[in-house]
Amino acid sequence: MLAVLLEFNVKHGAEEEFIVYWKKTTQIIYEKFGSLGSKLHRSDNDTFIAYAQWPSADIYQTEQDWSAEESDVREKMRATLVDGRPTVLHKLTLLSDLTKSETFVP
């Protein structure tokens, strides 16, 4: 499994619009390009960080053929960004996963 950490520097005042189009873009990537989805976080320095998962580096690196409608959604998300694109912070190969969806109850 591959995890990709992305940083989004969103224009002031465009945060809500960014989230709407980030969700739509992420859904397209999940449905059409084989990702395992993503989680979006707001960092303590007011940027947004996404943690996206892929079954493999090969699937992540496969060329993606975006339709005009899908490209429009992605471009609307990018238009909310200061630099027009996210920054890839890290590509991480999973070695072990001990996360849980609930807290421990003895």
DODRENBA-15436 format. One record per residue: residue in one letter; x negated, y, z of N, C-alpha, C, O, CB in turn; residue number from 1; chain. Coordinates in nm, 4 decimals, padded with zeros to 6 digits, always signed. Glycine has a CB too. Layout:
% DODRENBA-15436
a:X:Y:Z:X:Y:Z:X:Y:Z:X:Y:Z:X:Y:Z:NUM:A
...
% end
This chain:
% DODRENBA-15436
m:-00.0849:-00.1177:+00.0000:+00.0000:+00.0000:+00.0000:-00.0891:+00.1236:+00.0000:-00.1961:+00.1249:+00.0608:+00.0964:+00.0000:+00.1222:1:A
l:-00.0433:+00.2263:-00.0687:-00.1140:+00.3536:-00.0762:-00.0252:+00.4623:-00.0169:+00.0945:+00.4683:-00.0450:-00.1534:+00.3876:-00.2232:2:A
a:-00.0843:+00.5469:+00.0644:-00.0152:+00.6648:+00.1155:-00.0870:+00.7871:+00.0603:-00.2099:+00.7907:+00.0530:-00.0115:+00.6664:+00.2731:3:A
v:-00.0092:+00.8862:+00.0219:-00.0654:+01.0108:-00.0306:-00.0154:+01.1246:+00.0573:+00.1050:+01.1412:+00.0768:-00.0258:+01.0336:-00.1816:4:A
l:-00.1102:+01.2034:+00.1105:-00.0753:+01.3206:+00.1906:-00.0844:+01.4438:+00.1021:-00.1878:+01.4704:+00.0408:-00.1685:+01.3344:+00.3153:5:A
l:+00.0244:+01.5181:+00.0962:+00.0332:+01.6359:+00.0115:+00.0657:+01.7579:+00.0964:+00.1444:+01.7497:+00.1907:+00.1392:+01.6166:-00.0986:6:A
e:+00.0056:+01.8697:+00.0630:+00.0351:+01.9954:+00.1316:+00.1042:+02.0897:+00.0340:+00.0601:+02.1067:-00.0796:-00.0945:+02.0602:+00.1889:7:A
f:+00.2129:+02.1506:+00.0801:+00.2908:+02.2445:+00.0004:+00.2860:+02.3807:+00.0687:+00.3313:+02.3954:+00.1822:+00.4381:+02.1956:-00.0174:8:A
n:+00.2315:+02.4792:-00.0002:+00.2266:+02.6156:+00.0513:+00.3446:+02.6902:-00.0111:+00.3369:+02.7370:-00.1246:+00.0880:+02.6864:+00.0184:9:A
v:+00.4523:+02.7002:+00.0639:+00.5800:+02.7521:+00.0130:+00.5864:+02.9039:+00.0291:+00.5450:+02.9587:+00.1312:+00.6989:+02.6857:+00.0864:10:A
k:+00.6388:+02.9705:-00.0734:+00.6565:+03.1154:-00.0688:+00.7499:+03.1528:+00.0457:+00.8496:+03.0852:+00.0713:+00.7116:+03.1683:-00.2032:11:A
h:+00.7157:+03.2615:+00.1136:+00.8004:+03.3094:+00.2234:+00.9416:+03.3357:+00.1714:+00.9601:+03.4031:+00.0701:+00.7409:+03.4383:+00.2874:12:A
g:+01.0399:+03.2822:+00.2416:+01.1795:+03.2998:+00.2040:+01.2333:+03.1924:+00.1111:+01.3536:+03.1874:+00.0854:+01.1967:+03.4317:+00.1400:13:A
a:+01.1451:+03.1058:+00.0600:+01.1877:+03.0013:-00.0344:+01.1917:+02.8626:+00.0302:+01.2029:+02.7619:-00.0397:+01.0941:+02.9987:-00.1551:14:A
e:+01.1825:+02.8572:+00.1614:+01.1722:+02.7292:+00.2311:+01.2935:+02.6387:+00.2087:+01.2775:+02.5201:+00.1798:+01.1541:+02.7534:+00.3787:15:A
e:+01.4126:+02.6929:+00.2217:+01.5329:+02.6100:+00.2048:+01.5445:+02.5581:+00.0617:+01.5776:+02.4416:+00.0396:+01.6588:+02.6901:+00.2418:16:A
e:+01.5173:+02.6445:-00.0342:+01.5213:+02.6024:-00.1753:+01.4153:+02.4961:-00.2025:+01.4408:+02.3997:-00.2746:+01.5002:+02.7239:-00.2694:17:A
f:+01.2963:+02.5135:-00.1447:+01.1907:+02.4136:-00.1591:+01.2379:+02.2770:-00.1101:+01.2209:+02.1766:-00.1793:+01.0652:+02.4570:-00.0823:18:A
i:+01.2964:+02.2733:+00.0079:+01.3410:+02.1454:+00.0659:+01.4442:+02.0785:-00.0239:+01.4377:+01.9575:-00.0454:+01.4000:+02.1671:+00.2069:19:A
v:+01.5385:+02.1546:-00.0763:+01.6405:+02.0996:-00.1660:+01.5745:+02.0340:-00.2875:+01.6068:+01.9205:-00.3227:+01.7389:+02.2105:-00.2113:20:A
y:+01.4817:+02.1063:-00.3513:+01.4199:+02.0532:-00.4737:+01.3128:+01.9491:-00.4444:+01.2872:+01.8625:-00.5280:+01.3595:+02.1663:-00.5547:21:A
w:+01.2493:+01.9557:-00.3270:+01.1567:+01.8497:-00.2873:+01.2332:+01.7172:-00.2741:+01.1865:+01.6133:-00.3209:+01.0851:+01.8860:-00.1532:22:A
k:+01.3503:+01.7215:-00.2105:+01.4318:+01.6010:-00.1947:+01.4728:+01.5446:-00.3303:+01.4640:+01.4238:-00.3524:+01.5564:+01.6312:-00.1103:23:A
k:+01.5173:+01.6306:-00.4206:+01.5597:+01.5849:-00.5533:+01.4418:+01.5279:-00.6315:+01.4549:+01.4243:-00.6968:+01.6242:+01.7003:-00.6318:24:A
t:+01.3272:+01.5945:-00.6254:+01.2076:+01.5462:-00.6954:+01.1623:+01.4128:-00.6384:+01.1273:+01.3217:-00.7134:+01.0937:+01.6491:-00.6857:25:A
t:+01.1627:+01.4009:-00.5074:+01.1224:+01.2764:-00.4423:+01.2158:+01.1623:-00.4807:+01.1703:+01.0497:-00.5009:+01.1203:+01.2938:-00.2900:26:A
q:+01.3442:+01.1893:-00.4911:+01.4403:+01.0864:-00.5315:+01.4129:+01.0398:-00.6747:+01.4212:+00.9204:-00.7035:+01.5845:+01.1397:-00.5195:27:A
i:+01.3806:+01.1324:-00.7637:+01.3466:+01.0960:-00.9018:+01.2229:+01.0063:-00.9028:+01.2206:+00.9044:-00.9718:+01.3221:+01.2233:-00.9881:28:A
i:+01.1218:+01.0433:-00.8278:+00.9979:+00.9654:-00.8240:+01.0253:+00.8259:-00.7683:+00.9695:+00.7275:-00.8168:+00.8904:+01.0373:-00.7388:29:A
y:+01.1100:+00.8173:-00.6681:+01.1479:+00.6876:-00.6109:+01.2240:+00.6020:-00.7119:+01.1909:+00.4851:-00.7321:+01.2333:+00.7079:-00.4851:30:A
e:+01.3246:+00.6597:-00.7747:+01.4111:+00.5833:-00.8647:+01.3436:+00.5478:-00.9967:+01.3677:+00.4404:-01.0516:+01.5368:+00.6611:-00.8923:31:A
k:+01.2604:+00.6360:-01.0473:+01.2082:+00.6171:-01.1819:+01.0628:+00.5708:-01.1883:+01.0239:+00.5027:-01.2831:+01.2214:+00.7436:-01.2569:32:A
f:+00.9830:+00.6066:-01.0891:+00.8396:+00.5828:-01.1012:+00.7815:+00.4862:-00.9978:+00.6600:+00.4676:-00.9928:+00.7684:+00.7119:-01.0913:33:A
g:+00.8661:+00.4250:-00.9156:+00.8202:+00.3159:-00.8310:+00.7621:+00.3518:-00.6964:+00.6972:+00.2680:-00.6338:+00.7223:+00.2419:-00.9023:34:A
s:+00.7832:+00.4743:-00.6494:+00.7330:+00.5074:-00.5159:+00.8188:+00.4383:-00.4100:+00.9243:+00.3823:-00.4397:+00.7323:+00.6612:-00.4936:35:A
l:+00.7713:+00.4438:-00.2876:+00.8475:+00.3901:-00.1746:+00.9075:+00.5030:-00.0915:+00.9466:+00.4827:+00.0234:+00.7579:+00.3012:-00.0864:36:A
g:+00.9143:+00.6215:-00.1503:+00.9729:+00.7350:-00.0806:+00.8685:+00.8197:-00.0104:+00.7484:+00.7953:-00.0214:+01.0745:+00.6874:+00.0189:37:A
s:+00.9166:+00.9195:+00.0617:+00.8283:+01.0162:+00.1240:+00.8953:+01.0767:+00.2465:+01.0178:+01.0757:+00.2594:+00.7890:+01.1258:+00.0242:38:A
k:+00.8134:+01.1289:+00.3352:+00.8608:+01.2028:+00.4522:+00.8035:+01.3430:+00.4438:+00.6874:+01.3611:+00.4073:+00.8194:+01.1323:+00.5865:39:A
l:+00.8843:+01.4419:+00.4773:+00.8392:+01.5807:+00.4738:+00.8307:+01.6344:+00.6152:+00.9219:+01.6161:+00.6959:+00.9337:+01.6678:+00.3881:40:A
h:+00.7199:+01.7009:+00.6442:+00.6964:+01.7590:+00.7759:+00.6604:+01.9069:+00.7592:+00.6067:+01.9475:+00.6561:+00.5834:+01.6821:+00.8519:41:A
r:+00.6904:+01.9857:+00.8609:+00.6428:+02.1240:+00.8650:+00.5280:+02.1270:+00.9643:+00.5426:+02.0821:+01.0781:+00.7577:+02.2257:+00.9053:42:A
s:+00.4141:+02.1796:+00.9219:+00.2964:+02.1793:+01.0081:+00.2941:+02.3018:+01.0992:+00.3734:+02.3947:+01.0838:+00.1691:+02.1743:+00.9238:43:A
d:+00.2017:+02.2992:+01.1935:+00.1900:+02.4097:+01.2875:+00.1344:+02.5369:+01.2223:+00.1395:+02.6439:+01.2830:+00.1017:+02.3688:+01.4033:44:A
n:+00.0814:+02.5269:+01.0994:+00.0353:+02.6474:+01.0294:+00.1369:+02.6930:+00.9237:+00.1052:+02.7730:+00.8357:-00.1014:+02.6213:+00.9632:45:A
d:+00.2594:+02.6403:+00.9346:+00.3735:+02.6806:+00.8519:+00.3678:+02.6319:+00.7068:+00.4428:+02.6809:+00.6223:+00.3838:+02.8288:+00.8523:46:A
t:+00.2803:+02.5369:+00.6778:+00.2855:+02.4722:+00.5475:+00.3702:+02.3470:+00.5625:+00.4043:+02.3074:+00.6740:+00.1420:+02.4383:+00.4935:47:A
f:+00.4037:+02.2858:+00.4519:+00.4780:+02.1609:+00.4534:+00.3837:+02.0491:+00.4121:+00.3044:+02.0639:+00.3191:+00.6022:+02.1676:+00.3594:48:A
i:+00.3934:+01.9373:+00.4823:+00.3102:+01.8208:+00.4539:+00.4023:+01.7039:+00.4222:+00.4949:+01.6742:+00.4977:+00.2153:+01.7872:+00.5742:49:A
a:+00.3762:+01.6384:+00.3106:+00.4532:+01.5192:+00.2745:+00.3627:+01.3976:+00.2835:+00.2447:+01.4016:+00.2485:+00.5140:+01.5322:+00.1318:50:A
y:+00.4214:+01.2911:+00.3309:+00.3561:+01.1618:+00.3399:+00.4335:+01.0702:+00.2455:+00.5437:+01.0256:+00.2776:+00.3531:+01.1060:+00.4892:51:A
a:+00.3753:+01.0426:+00.1294:+00.4422:+00.9601:+00.0286:+00.3784:+00.8219:+00.0252:+00.2569:+00.8082:+00.0393:+00.4352:+01.0268:-00.1113:52:A
q:+00.4612:+00.7200:+00.0064:+00.4093:+00.5833:+00.0022:+00.4331:+00.5211:-00.1349:+00.5351:+00.5449:-00.1996:+00.4747:+00.4971:+00.1118:53:A
w:+00.3367:+00.4415:-00.1767:+00.3400:+00.3710:-00.3045:+00.3000:+00.2261:-00.2811:+00.2167:+00.1992:-00.1946:+00.2459:+00.4386:-00.4090:54:A
p:+00.3570:+00.1322:-00.3558:+00.3199:-00.0082:-00.3384:+00.1716:-00.0337:-00.3676:+00.1105:-00.1227:-00.3085:+00.4054:-00.0957:-00.4285:55:A
s:+00.1140:+00.0461:-00.4601:-00.0267:+00.0278:-00.4956:-00.0804:+00.1546:-00.5619:-00.0041:+00.2404:-00.6065:-00.0442:-00.0945:-00.5896:56:A
a:-00.2124:+00.1643:-00.5674:-00.2748:+00.2766:-00.6371:-00.2438:+00.2701:-00.7857:-00.2288:+00.3742:-00.8497:-00.4269:+00.2771:-00.6143:57:A
d:-00.2338:+00.1513:-00.8415:-00.2032:+00.1360:-00.9839:-00.0672:+00.1975:-01.0181:-00.0541:+00.2689:-01.1175:-00.2053:-00.0126:-01.0233:58:A
i:+00.0330:+00.1695:-00.9359:+00.1664:+00.2259:-00.9614:+00.1627:+00.3770:-00.9451:+00.2241:+00.4487:-01.0241:+00.2719:+00.1640:-00.8662:59:A
y:+00.0926:+00.4265:-00.8451:+00.0804:+00.5714:-00.8235:+00.0167:+00.6396:-00.9447:+00.0578:+00.7490:-00.9834:-00.0031:+00.6001:-00.6967:60:A
q:-00.0829:+00.5754:-01.0039:-00.1582:+00.6365:-01.1132:-00.0966:+00.6131:-01.2509:-00.1462:+00.6664:-01.3501:-00.2983:+00.5841:-01.1125:61:A
t:+00.0105:+00.5346:-01.2584:+00.0757:+00.5106:-01.3863:+00.1299:+00.6412:-01.4427:+00.1891:+00.7214:-01.3705:+00.1887:+00.4075:-01.3711:62:A
e:+00.1092:+00.6618:-01.5720:+00.1587:+00.7834:-01.6357:+00.3104:+00.7898:-01.6229:+00.3803:+00.6910:-01.6457:+00.1162:+00.7889:-01.7845:63:A
q:+00.3594:+00.9059:-01.5865:+00.5028:+00.9248:-01.5637:+00.5642:+01.0025:-01.6790:+00.5134:+01.1073:-01.7190:+00.5280:+00.9980:-01.4301:64:A
d:+00.6733:+00.9502:-01.7314:+00.7440:+01.0134:-01.8426:+00.8696:+01.0806:-01.7879:+00.9727:+01.0159:-01.7692:+00.7801:+00.9089:-01.9539:65:A
w:+00.8600:+01.2112:-01.7623:+00.9701:+01.2880:-01.7058:+01.0618:+01.3349:-01.8182:+01.0147:+01.3887:-01.9185:+00.9173:+01.4085:-01.6239:66:A
s:+01.1921:+01.3149:-01.8022:+01.2887:+01.3692:-01.8979:+01.2936:+01.5212:-01.8803:+01.2394:+01.5741:-01.7833:+01.4313:+01.3054:-01.8777:67:A
a:+01.3574:+01.5903:-01.9725:+01.3701:+01.7362:-01.9627:+01.4443:+01.7761:-01.8357:+01.4054:+01.8716:-01.7684:+01.4430:+01.7924:-02.0861:68:A
e:+01.5504:+01.7038:-01.8026:+01.6288:+01.7338:-01.6821:+01.5464:+01.7102:-01.5554:+01.5493:+01.7912:-01.4628:+01.7566:+01.6481:-01.6785:69:A
e:+01.4734:+01.5989:-01.5521:+01.3892:+01.5688:-01.4363:+01.2770:+01.6708:-01.4224:+01.2455:+01.7138:-01.3115:+01.3308:+01.4276:-01.4478:70:A
s:+01.2164:+01.7096:-01.5343:+01.1100:+01.8109:-01.5328:+01.1620:+01.9441:-01.4805:+01.0905:+02.0154:-01.4101:+01.0512:+01.8294:-01.6734:71:A
d:+01.2861:+01.9778:-01.5145:+01.3464:+02.1020:-01.4673:+01.3575:+02.1025:-01.3153:+01.3293:+02.2035:-01.2510:+01.4846:+02.1219:-01.5306:72:A
v:+01.3983:+01.9903:-01.2583:+01.4086:+01.9792:-01.1119:+01.2704:+01.9978:-01.0495:+01.2543:+02.0746:-00.9547:+01.4692:+01.8410:-01.0703:73:A
r:+01.1708:+01.9272:-01.1033:+01.0343:+01.9371:-01.0501:+00.9816:+02.0806:-01.0626:+00.9165:+02.1305:-00.9709:+00.9400:+01.8388:-01.1242:74:A
e:+01.0088:+02.1461:-01.1739:+00.9613:+02.2832:-01.1943:+01.0304:+02.3812:-01.0995:+00.9694:+02.4793:-01.0572:+00.9843:+02.3261:-01.3394:75:A
k:+01.1561:+02.3558:-01.0661:+01.2250:+02.4409:-00.9674:+01.1597:+02.4273:-00.8306:+01.1486:+02.5255:-00.7573:+01.3751:+02.4043:-00.9585:76:A
m:+01.1161:+02.3055:-00.7952:+01.0444:+02.2875:-00.6698:+00.9107:+02.3612:-00.6769:+00.8745:+02.4339:-00.5843:+01.0229:+02.1368:-00.6395:77:A
r:+00.8382:+02.3427:-00.7857:+00.7071:+02.4070:-00.8002:+00.7175:+02.5594:-00.7988:+00.6253:+02.6272:-00.7537:+00.6404:+02.3613:-00.9294:78:A
a:+00.8280:+02.6130:-00.8473:+00.8466:+02.7586:-00.8496:+00.8545:+02.8169:-00.7089:+00.8343:+02.9371:-00.6915:+00.9730:+02.7944:-00.9273:79:A
t:+00.8832:+02.7352:-00.6089:+00.8894:+02.7829:-00.4707:+00.7512:+02.7848:-00.4048:+00.7360:+02.8329:-00.2925:+00.9845:+02.6951:-00.3893:80:A
l:+00.6507:+02.7323:-00.4753:+00.5164:+02.7193:-00.4175:+00.4276:+02.8372:-00.4563:+00.4362:+02.8888:-00.5678:+00.4513:+02.5879:-00.4628:81:A
v:+00.3429:+02.8787:-00.3637:+00.2509:+02.9897:-00.3871:+00.1604:+02.9593:-00.5062:+00.1409:+03.0450:-00.5923:+00.1665:+03.0178:-00.2613:82:A
d:+00.1053:+02.8390:-00.5119:+00.0118:+02.8011:-00.6179:+00.0769:+02.7214:-00.7302:+00.0092:+02.6820:-00.8251:-00.1010:+02.7211:-00.5597:83:A
g:+00.2074:+02.6973:-00.7208:+00.2780:+02.6250:-00.8256:+00.2629:+02.4742:-00.8227:+00.3292:+02.4039:-00.8989:+00.2328:+02.6735:-00.9552:84:A
r:+00.1770:+02.4235:-00.7363:+00.1572:+02.2787:-00.7247:+00.1178:+02.2456:-00.5813:+00.0593:+02.3284:-00.5114:+00.0485:+02.2281:-00.8251:85:A
p:+00.1500:+02.1251:-00.5383:+00.1014:+02.0834:-00.4065:-00.0476:+02.0495:-00.4137:-00.1029:+02.0290:-00.5218:+00.1821:+01.9615:-00.3544:86:A
t:-00.1100:+02.0444:-00.2990:-00.2488:+02.0012:-00.2880:-00.2501:+01.8584:-00.2349:-00.1888:+01.8298:-00.1321:-00.3312:+02.0967:-00.1952:87:A
v:-00.3192:+01.7695:-00.3040:-00.3359:+01.6335:-00.2532:-00.4468:+01.6386:-00.1489:-00.5625:+01.6654:-00.1813:-00.3695:+01.5309:-00.3691:88:A
l:-00.4107:+01.6129:-00.0239:-00.5082:+01.6175:+00.0852:-00.5860:+01.4879:+00.0953:-00.7079:+01.4883:+00.1123:-00.4389:+01.6465:+00.2175:89:A
h:-00.5141:+01.3764:+00.0845:-00.5781:+01.2453:+00.0987:-00.4974:+01.1395:+00.0257:-00.3755:+01.1499:+00.0122:-00.5935:+01.2075:+00.2474:90:A
k:-00.5680:+01.0374:-00.0211:-00.5069:+00.9132:-00.0690:-00.5587:+00.8052:+00.0251:-00.6793:+00.7827:+00.0352:-00.5425:+00.8820:-00.2231:91:A
l:-00.4669:+00.7394:+00.0933:-00.5029:+00.6482:+00.2016:-00.4583:+00.5057:+00.1708:-00.3427:+00.4827:+00.1351:-00.4411:+00.6952:+00.3334:92:A
t:-00.5491:+00.4112:+00.1845:-00.5149:+00.2704:+00.1690:-00.4751:+00.2159:+00.3054:-00.5501:+00.2288:+00.4022:-00.6337:+00.1892:+00.1082:93:A
l:-00.3583:+00.1556:+00.3131:-00.3072:+00.1041:+00.4400:-00.3863:-00.0185:+00.4847:-00.4043:-00.1136:+00.4087:-00.1580:+00.0693:+00.4276:94:A
l:-00.4331:-00.0145:+00.6090:-00.5029:-00.1284:+00.6687:-00.4170:-00.1981:+00.7733:-00.4219:-00.3202:+00.7878:-00.6342:-00.0830:+00.7314:95:A
s:-00.3379:-00.1190:+00.8463:-00.2532:-00.1751:+00.9512:-00.1412:-00.0754:+00.9793:-00.1630:+00.0457:+00.9760:-00.3357:-00.2063:+01.0814:96:A
d:-00.0218:-00.1262:+01.0069:+00.0924:-00.0397:+01.0354:+00.1587:-00.0860:+01.1636:+00.2188:-00.1933:+01.1684:+00.1938:-00.0398:+00.9180:97:A
l:+00.1473:-00.0052:+01.2667:+00.2086:-00.0369:+01.3955:+00.3200:+00.0612:+01.4297:+00.3617:+00.0686:+01.5453:+00.1032:-00.0366:+01.5058:98:A
t:+00.3692:+00.1371:+01.3310:+00.4784:+00.2295:+01.3578:+00.6073:+00.1529:+01.3832:+00.6268:+00.0418:+01.3339:+00.4963:+00.3273:+01.2412:99:A
k:+00.6929:+00.2140:+01.4601:+00.8233:+00.1568:+01.4939:+00.9298:+00.2605:+01.4663:+00.9007:+00.3800:+01.4608:+00.8287:+00.1102:+01.6422:100:A
s:+01.0521:+00.2160:+01.4490:+01.1617:+00.3114:+01.4292:+01.2334:+00.3448:+01.5585:+01.3188:+00.4334:+01.5615:+01.2610:+00.2565:+01.3295:101:A
e:+01.1993:+00.2747:+01.6649:+01.2608:+00.3011:+01.7965:+01.1545:+00.2940:+01.9036:+01.0522:+00.2276:+01.8870:+01.3752:+00.2001:+01.8271:102:A
t:+01.1798:+00.3641:+02.0160:+01.0850:+00.3568:+02.1270:+01.0964:+00.2217:+02.1956:+01.1985:+00.1538:+02.1857:+01.1094:+00.4709:+02.2282:103:A
f:+00.9910:+00.1842:+02.2647:+00.9858:+00.0561:+02.3350:+01.0798:+00.0573:+02.4551:+01.0809:+00.1515:+02.5342:+00.8419:+00.0249:+02.3801:104:A
v:+01.1573:-00.0477:+02.4668:+01.2456:-00.0653:+02.5816:+01.2119:-00.2008:+02.6427:+01.2326:-00.3046:+02.5799:+01.3983:-00.0560:+02.5405:105:A
p:+01.1601:-00.1997:+02.7648:+01.1228:-00.3283:+02.8294:+01.2435:-00.4157:+02.8625:+01.2275:-00.5252:+02.9164:+01.0444:-00.3015:+02.9577:106:A
% end
